[in-house]
């Protein structure tokens, strides 16, 4: 069990929930999370935990960024300081640790910014690109850890695309998370510019167990089917089948 120390709405229907304690985990990994049963709410409501990537982590806390999209996340949003969560994890492979000499960019679209804050803490020299269709969120958290405000680039609005302002030729490694269309556009741009950039993408898919048993989160890769929760959620752009990802 984990005791909630804050659960703050940072944008309409978008929350950051922070719980106390020393929790293992690395950038790009995730936990399976659910509320703890309280009076009037059964432990099986909803039946499955929700996979949430680690947004932030410190010596005495771990935090998750989430959007209210259904029953499970609505229950999370209703929790207050002092109440408890059920957490299991960390799961997944996470983003790679690359040589410090590599030039790194982090690219996130919408809720795809969730795992990038912890990555930005590791790659403090990285350039950050974040795009939002409507309200922005988590931007201040990025600004607080960057050494130079020029490192962060933001687009906002349905007619703008964060990929448009990324020049992959400037980077040897890009780590990205967001809608499949955004990730594919980034991969296509790298290829069209003949950039030698290695693109790592963090994928998302519905899952039941988080430990590779239920196979619900399987996707097609060049090496056969892979489980997002076990072999992923991070894959190289060359590994995945974009037609399969676009149907998630």
Buried (B, 14 or more C-beta within 10 A) or exposed (E): EBEBBBBEEBBEEBBBBBBEEEBEBBBBBBBBBBBBEEEEEEEEEBEBBBBBBBBBBEEEBBBBBBBBEEEBBEBBBEBEEEBBBBBEBBBBBBBBEBEEEEBBBBBBBBBBBBBBBBBBBBBEEBBBBBBBBEEBBBBEBBEEBBEEEEBBBBBBEEEBBBBEEBEBEEBBBBBBBBBBBBBBBBBEBBBEEEBEBBBBBBBBBEBBBBBBEBEBBBBBBEEEEBBBBBBBBBBBBEBBEBEBBEEE
